[in-house]
Amino acid sequence: MGTEFESIVDQYYQPLYRFALSLTRTESEAFDLTQQTFYLWATKGHQLRDRSKLKSWLFTTLHREFLGSRRRGNRFPHHEVGSVEHQLPTVSPTVVRDMDASTVMDTLLQVEELYRAPLMLFYLQDHSYKEIAEILEVPIGTVMSRLARGKDQLRSLIADRVSVSGKKIVPLNAPQIGASHG
C-alpha cells in the first residue's frame, strides 16, 4: 500500500489542504485536518470498493472531520438553508476577467463558512453539484442555494473592498512587469 498511498497523497494533498484552509482559516488546523484525512484513508481506505469515488471520499471525510471537530470544540451548529434563490444577478464574464485573484481569495475567506465550503468545492476544486452534495451531506437544492447566496455575499464583499480601497482591481490577465515572453 506504500506506493499507492504516496501516489494518493501526492495527487490530493494540495486540493485537500486548500479546502481545509478555507474551512478552518488557520494553517495549523488545516494541516491537522488534512493529516487526519490521510490517516483515515490509511486505516479505512481499503473499505472503498469503487476507486473512482476516491476524490469524493477524501473531501467528504475531510468535511466530516471538520464538522466533528467543531461540534466537539465549539458546539458548531449545522444549519440547513431552506430555499433556493432564483433571482440573484449573474456575474458577467467581464467582471470575472477583471478580478485580481489574490483579492478574490482574501475576500472568499470572509464569506460565511456555510457558503464558503460549496464555493471552494465548486470553483476551486471543480466538483459538480452532485459531488458537493455528497461531500457536504446535504441535498442538491441546498448546494444550489448555498452557492447562490455565497456568490451574492462574495460579490458584495468584493464591491465593498474595491469601494473602500479606492483602487481598481488588477485584471487576472494583466501582463506581469519584468515577465519574459520568450
C-alpha positions in Angstrom: 0.0 0.0 0.0 3.0 2.3 0.5 3.4 3.3 -3.2 -0.3 3.7 -3.8 -0.7 5.7 -0.6 2.1 8.0 -1.6 0.6 8.5 -5.0 -2.8 9.4 -3.5 -1.1 11.9 -1.1 0.9 13.4 -4.0 -2.3 13.8 -6.1 -4.7 15.1 -3.4 -2.7 16.8 -0.7 -2.8 20.3 -2.1 -6.5 20.4 -3.0 -7.5 18.9 0.3 -5.2 21.3 2.2 -6.7 24.3 0.4 -10.2 23.1 1.2 -9.3 22.6 4.8 -7.7 26.0 4.9 -10.9 27.5 3.5 -12.9 25.8 6.3 -10.6 26.4 9.3 -8.9 29.7 8.3 -5.7 28.6 10.1 -2.7 26.8 8.6 -2.1 24.6 11.6 -5.8 23.4 11.8 -5.8 22.9 8.0 -2.6 20.8 8.2 -4.1 18.7 11.1 -7.3 18.2 9.2 -5.5 17.1 6.1 -3.3 14.8 8.0 -6.3 13.3 9.8 -8.0 12.7 6.4 -5.0 10.8 5.1 -4.7 8.8 8.4 -8.3 7.8 8.0 -7.6 6.8 4.4 -4.7 4.7 5.5 -6.8 2.9 8.1 -10.2 2.7 6.3 -9.5 3.2 2.6 -9.5 -0.5 1.9 -13.2 -0.4 2.5 -13.8 1.8 -0.5 -14.9 -0.6 -3.3 -15.2 1.9 -6.1 -11.8 3.7 -6.5 -13.4 6.2 -8.9 -15.0 7.7 -5.8 -11.7 8.3 -4.1 -11.7 12.1 -4.5 -15.2 12.4 -3.3 -14.4 10.1 -0.3 -11.4 12.2 0.7 -13.3 15.5 0.5 -16.3 14.1 2.3 -14.1 12.6 5.1 -12.2 15.9 5.5 -15.5 17.8 5.7 -17.0 15.3 8.3 -13.8 15.6 10.4 -14.1 19.4 10.2 -17.7 19.3 11.4 -16.9 16.8 14.1 -14.0 18.9 15.4 -16.2 22.0 15.5 -19.0 20.2 17.3 -16.6 18.8 19.9 -14.7 22.0 20.4 -17.1 24.8 19.8 -20.5 23.2 19.6 -20.6 24.5 16.0 -24.2 24.3 14.8 -25.0 23.0 11.3 -28.0 24.9 9.8 -30.0 23.9 6.8 -30.9 26.5 4.2 -34.5 26.0 3.2 -34.9 27.8 -0.1 -33.1 28.3 -3.4 -32.6 31.8 -4.5 -33.6 32.1 -8.2 -33.5 35.8 -8.8 -29.8 36.6 -8.0 -28.0 38.5 -10.6 -25.4 36.6 -12.7 -21.7 37.6 -12.8 -20.7 38.8 -16.2 -17.5 37.3 -17.8 -16.0 40.9 -17.8 -16.3 41.2 -14.0 -14.6 37.8 -13.5 -11.9 38.6 -16.0 -11.2 41.9 -14.3 -10.8 40.5 -10.8 -7.5 40.2 -9.0 -7.0 36.6 -7.9 -5.5 37.4 -4.5 -8.2 39.9 -3.8 -10.9 37.3 -4.6 -9.1 34.6 -2.4 -8.8 37.0 0.5 -12.4 38.1 0.1 -13.5 34.5 -0.2 -12.1 33.7 3.2 -14.5 36.4 4.6 -17.6 34.7 3.2 -19.6 32.9 5.9 -18.4 29.4 6.5 -21.8 27.9 5.4 -21.4 29.3 1.9 -17.6 29.2 1.6 -17.3 25.4 1.5 -19.5 25.0 -1.5 -17.9 27.9 -3.3 -14.4 26.5 -2.8 -15.5 23.0 -3.9 -17.3 24.3 -7.0 -14.9 27.0 -8.2 -11.5 25.9 -7.0 -11.9 22.1 -6.9 -14.2 21.7 -9.9 -16.7 19.5 -8.1 -20.2 19.0 -9.6 -23.3 20.0 -7.6 -23.9 16.3 -7.0 -20.4 15.7 -5.7 -20.7 18.8 -3.4 -24.0 17.5 -2.1 -22.3 14.1 -1.3 -19.2 15.8 0.3 -21.3 18.2 2.5 -24.0 15.6 3.0 -26.8 18.0 2.0 -29.5 17.9 -0.7 -28.6 19.3 -4.2 -31.1 22.1 -3.6 -29.2 23.2 -0.5 -26.0 23.2 -2.5 -27.6 25.4 -5.2 -28.9 27.7 -2.5 -25.6 28.0 -0.7 -23.7 28.6 -3.9 -26.2 31.4 -4.9 -26.1 33.0 -1.5 -22.3 32.6 -1.3 -21.8 34.2 -4.7 -24.1 37.1 -3.7 -22.1 37.5 -0.4 -18.8 37.3 -2.3 -19.9 40.0 -4.9 -21.0 42.3 -2.1 -17.7 41.9 -0.2 -15.7 42.5 -3.3 -17.7 45.6 -4.2 -17.2 46.9 -0.6 -13.5 46.1 -0.7 -13.0 47.9 -4.0 -15.0 51.0 -2.9 -13.1 51.3 0.4 -9.7 50.8 -1.1 -10.4 53.3 -3.9 -8.2 51.3 -6.3 -9.1 49.3 -9.3 -8.7 45.5 -9.1 -5.9 44.3 -11.4 -7.2 42.0 -14.2 -6.2 38.4 -14.0 -4.8 38.5 -17.5 -2.7 41.7 -17.0 0.9 41.4 -18.2 3.5 40.9 -15.4 6.1 43.6 -15.1 9.5 42.1 -15.8 8.0 38.9 -17.2 9.8 37.5 -20.1 7.9 36.4 -23.2 10.4 34.0 -24.8 
